[in-house]
């Protein structure tokens, strides 16, 4: 996938503000502090386009980036961050759930999991929810540079076990810091976008 242009367009604070113009969507979802914004910037080759922060849970809205004037990259709020009000967490959860109800199975979903943490019950729940909703996420282990080469196999096996990934599902290891795996992830996303749309979204566009 060759990314020529990328620009921030819109933030949705509620389901009413979700976009639907028939363009294909690539949705990025993961636990808070998984490095989602940094990975998006590395993928797009645009430092600072997606706002990063050392504070987990910074992304509180659903953010839309227009790629090559033809594809939406959708940055979803991270899950599992507790240091905010219960009401705010519930509102985020409702908006994200409504996004998936609206967009699956047509959207390509990229499920980000911290390679060093190697999966949590929340990641397992996200995988189960997404696959039950008709999606087959691309699974990406972020921050791969923080896992030594000698521990990679063990960490990957632990991630698979904790998230309960089927054997046939690949895990792409990437690092926004070193650039490892970024090209491969672009190619994997591009391949998904070439697949036929499910019938539920064929009438758009």
C-alpha positions as a printed Julia matrix, in Angstrom:
205×3 Matrix{Float64}:
   0.0     0.0    0.0
   1.51    3.29  -1.15
   0.47    6.23   1.04
   0.77    9.45  -0.92
  -1.44   11.83   1.07
  -2.83   11.74   4.6
  -4.8    14.38   6.46
  -6.88   14.63   9.6
 -10.52   15.35   8.72
 -12.96   14.76  11.57
 -13.5    13.66  15.19
 -16.69   11.9   16.23
 -17.77   12.36  19.85
 -20.92   10.28  19.46
 -22.58    7.84  17.07
 -24.41   10.73  15.36
 -21.08   12.09  14.16
 -19.74    8.88  12.58
 -18.87    9.23   8.92
 -20.33    7.04   6.18
 -19.53    8.1    2.63
 -18.86    4.68   1.13
 -15.07    4.89   1.31
 -13.36    1.81   2.78
 -12.34    2.08   6.43
  -9.35    0.76   8.33
 -10.02    0.93  12.08
  -7.23    0.83  14.66
  -8.16   -0.42  18.12
  -6.16   -1.45  21.18
  -5.64   -1.08  24.88
  -4.79    2.38  26.19
  -1.06    3.1   25.95
  -0.53    0.43  23.26
   1.17    3.02  21.05
  -1.67    3.45  18.59
  -1.07    7.1   17.68
   2.69    6.57  17.28
   2.05    3.59  15.01
  -0.42    5.58  12.9
   2.15    8.33  12.43
   4.78    5.77  11.41
   2.38    4.07   9.0
   1.4     7.36   7.4
   4.9     8.79   7.4
   3.48   11.97   8.96
   5.05   12.76  12.32
   2.5    14.41  14.62
  -0.58   13.83  12.45
  -2.12   11.57  15.1
  -1.62   13.26  18.47
   0.54   11.25  20.86
   0.82   11.61  24.6
   2.64    9.97  27.5
  -0.73    9.91  29.25
  -2.78    6.75  28.52
  -6.3     7.34  27.29
  -5.49   10.58  25.43
  -7.57    9.57  22.39
 -11.13   10.17  23.6
 -12.87   10.54  20.26
 -13.09    8.53  17.05
 -10.67   10.31  14.73
 -10.84   10.06  10.94
  -7.81   10.46   8.65
  -8.27   10.54   4.87
  -5.63    8.55   3.02
  -4.98    9.1   -0.71
  -8.41   10.83  -0.89
  -9.97    7.37  -0.97
  -9.57    5.47   2.34
 -10.43    6.3    5.93
  -7.99    5.38   8.69
 -10.06    5.47  11.89
  -8.31    5.93  15.25
 -10.54    4.52  18.0
 -10.32    5.34  21.73
  -8.18    2.89  23.67
  -9.91    0.43  25.98
  -9.06   -0.45  29.56
  -8.08    2.96  30.88
  -9.6     3.53  34.33
  -8.49    7.05  35.32
 -11.55    8.88  34.11
 -15.16    9.02  35.19
 -17.36    5.94  34.89
 -19.85    7.96  32.86
 -17.15    9.03  30.38
 -15.88    5.45  30.01
 -19.42    4.21  29.37
 -20.0     6.94  26.77
 -16.76    6.01  24.96
 -17.73    2.34  25.06
 -21.15    3.06  23.57
 -19.69    5.15  20.77
 -17.05    2.54  19.9
 -19.61   -0.26  20.01
 -21.93    1.71  17.73
 -19.01    2.28  15.36
 -18.39   -1.45  15.1
 -22.09   -2.26  14.79
 -22.22    0.19  11.89
 -18.93   -0.74  10.18
 -18.39   -4.47  10.66
 -17.8    -6.72   8.85
 -16.91   -4.31   6.03
 -14.17   -2.37   7.85
 -10.64   -3.7    8.05
  -9.78   -3.81  11.76
  -6.21   -3.64  13.07
  -6.06   -4.98  16.64
  -2.99   -3.64  18.42
  -1.49   -5.58  21.33
   1.58   -4.55  23.34
   4.35   -7.05  22.51
   6.04   -6.54  25.88
   2.83   -7.09  27.87
   1.99  -10.03  25.56
  -1.78   -9.78  25.79
  -4.33   -9.17  28.54
  -7.88  -10.37  29.26
  -9.09   -7.11  27.68
  -7.24   -7.96  24.46
  -8.8   -11.43  24.5
 -12.25   -9.86  24.98
 -11.61   -7.45  22.08
 -10.6   -10.33  19.78
 -13.68  -12.31  20.78
 -16.01   -9.34  20.28
 -14.57   -8.4   16.89
 -14.64  -11.92  15.48
 -18.15  -12.51  16.82
 -19.2    -9.32  15.01
 -18.02  -10.73  11.7
 -14.57   -9.15  11.51
 -11.21  -10.89  11.19
  -8.75   -8.38  12.64
  -5.17   -8.01  11.58
  -3.27   -8.69  14.83
  -0.29   -6.42  15.41
   2.19   -6.66  18.29
   3.38   -3.1   18.93
   6.58   -1.89  20.61
   8.46   -4.93  19.28
  11.75   -3.12  19.87
  11.12   -3.45  23.62
  11.3    -7.26  23.42
  14.77   -8.75  22.93
  15.29  -11.03  19.94
  15.91  -13.91  22.32
  12.49  -13.47  23.93
  10.46  -12.84  20.77
   9.29  -16.43  20.25
   8.27  -16.82  23.91
   6.46  -13.47  23.98
   4.62  -14.26  20.73
   3.53  -17.66  22.04
   2.31  -16.1   25.3
   0.34  -13.45  23.39
  -1.34  -16.15  21.29
  -2.24  -18.14  24.4
  -3.6   -15.18  26.36
  -5.64  -13.74  23.5
  -6.71  -17.22  22.34
  -5.68  -16.63  18.74
  -6.24  -19.46  16.27
  -3.02  -20.96  14.9
  -3.73  -19.71  11.39
  -3.93  -16.05  12.45
  -0.57  -14.31  11.89
   0.87  -11.82  14.37
   2.74   -8.91  12.78
   5.49   -7.49  14.98
   6.05   -3.76  14.51
   7.89   -0.87  16.09
   7.0     2.77  15.5
  10.41    3.64  16.98
  12.65    1.56  14.69
  10.3     1.11  11.73
  10.36   -2.67  12.03
   7.32   -4.26  10.39
   5.79   -0.97   9.16
   6.16   -1.85   5.47
   4.74   -5.32   6.11
   1.74   -3.85   7.94
   1.09   -1.42   5.08
   1.17   -4.37   2.67
  -1.18   -6.43   4.86
  -3.67   -3.55   5.04
  -3.42   -3.05   1.28
  -4.13   -6.74   0.69
  -7.22   -6.58   2.92
  -8.51   -3.55   1.05
  -8.28   -5.49  -2.22
 -10.69   -8.13  -0.91
 -14.37   -7.85  -1.99
 -16.62   -5.88   0.37
 -19.19   -7.9    2.32
 -22.66   -7.61   0.85
 -23.86   -5.44   3.74
 -21.82   -2.47   2.43
 -21.73   -3.18  -1.32
 -24.47   -0.67  -2.05
 -22.42    2.28  -0.78
 -19.95    4.29  -2.82
